[in-house]
Amino acid sequence: MNAADRQAAPAIGFATAALNTRIAFLVELARRLHQYGTTAPRLEGAMSSAAQRLGLTAEVWSSPTAIIVSFADLAQGEEGVAQVTQVMRLPPGDVNLGRLVEADRIADGVIDGKIDLREGFRLLRALGAPESARAHAAVIASYGLAAATVVGLLLHSSWVDLLTAGFIGVVIGAITVLSVSRPRLSVASEAISALVATLIATLVSAYIVPLALKSVILGSLIVLLPGMALTTAVREISSQHLVSGVARMGGAVATLLKLTFGTVAATQVCAALGVVPRDYALPALPGWADWPTLIVGAFAFAILFRAARRDWPVVMAAVVLGYLTTRWGGAISGAPFGVFVGGILLGALSNLYARFAHQPGAVVREPGIILLVPGSVGFRSVSYLLDRDAVLGMDTGLLLITLLGSLVAGLLFGDLLISPRRSL
């Protein structure tokens, strides 16, 4: 859905299509884009562009939990007497690159006249089918691989820490998958996951083998940390989507609080039962282990973001490139500069990919910044504050703000370097 298409004249074939049919297709498209993690500015731009091509105007308002769209038929003139407003109450979306790419393909097919409107509506509806048991098993395994990757690659811990974090990650993945179909569990899944992760890590450290306890807990929870949500919130606020950005920021802070509460509660339970962990670090992984760990981690994130198999090489390359660029920039002038450079590169490359591959730039952008987002810094900041270490908590909070600002600025500069031609 090209941004330039907003100015194009509506296709002649849609002028005679029923208004309700066109609106039904666009509403379903909005629902799917929201469900698959599209940010407010990109969703609104994509909807306005698609509506224009279908002979409608659309005034779209998007937030993490709702979409309001007002349609007018261009055939009725600029004043459009045929006005319809749709209000959708939706749960917060989660990134699903495979289905996002498919929704974009269906929308392009309908707009280009290759797919009938009713068939396009049916295909979009079909995207909402539950994932298979095999897909759930792959996601659970990816939680474990991602946790092990973070412990080995970013926290530089030992083999024992890596294996323990991987096991805990699998347990957390199972809890997360179960919570999808259980609303009551879903509300508290982050706190329960943090509680379980801390209990397992503490018991292993106390009775089996010493661990770098904080690194293992942090690594095992890395997928649940709202670093991506915090980054998206700041991006939305910076683009003047204030309601959506502030709401998303509130959700991210609530997630941090639940994770921190679960960790603190488990620590207190272990202390009350007299379980004392042996908290010291064993020898770290050798330097050569970074490369296989990075490749395994890139593969894990390709599964975690539900990318289609044909897009796995692109997603994995984006993860590797984002990490290496940030590491290089950080070695020159510190972590904030490294994150800024990584943001510029990934923002520009995602727009370039969208231009030439005719697919959403999110395929490159979202997985590429996953190792850049400062979710772990936010978790540490809240943890220090709950431990009544206000000085360290505030210092870590300032680092969080610096990293968030650097990443968002990099993405914005990347858009300036290569302007986005597609809404997604």
Secondary structure, DSSP 8 states (H G I E B T S, - for coil): -BGGGGGS---GGGTTS-HHHHHHHHHHHHHHHHHTT--HHHHHHHHHHHHHHTTEEEEEEEETTEEEEEEEEGGG-TT-S-EEEEEEE-------HHHHHHHHHHHHHHHTTSS-HHHHHHHHHHTTS---HHHHHHHHHHHHHHHHHHHHHTS---HHHHHHHHHHHHHHHHHHHHHHT-HHHHHHHHHHHHHHHHHHHHHHHHHT--B-HHHHHHHHTTTTSTHHHHHHHHHHHHTT-HHHHHHHHHHHHHHHHHHHHHHHHHHHHHHHTT----B-------GGGHHHHHHHHHHHHHHHTT--GGGHHHHHHHHHHHHHHHHHHHHHH-HHHHHHHHHHHHHHHHHHHHHHH-S-THHHHHHHTTTTS-HHHHHHHHHHHHTT-HHHHHHHHHHHHHHHHHHHHHHHHHHHHS---B--
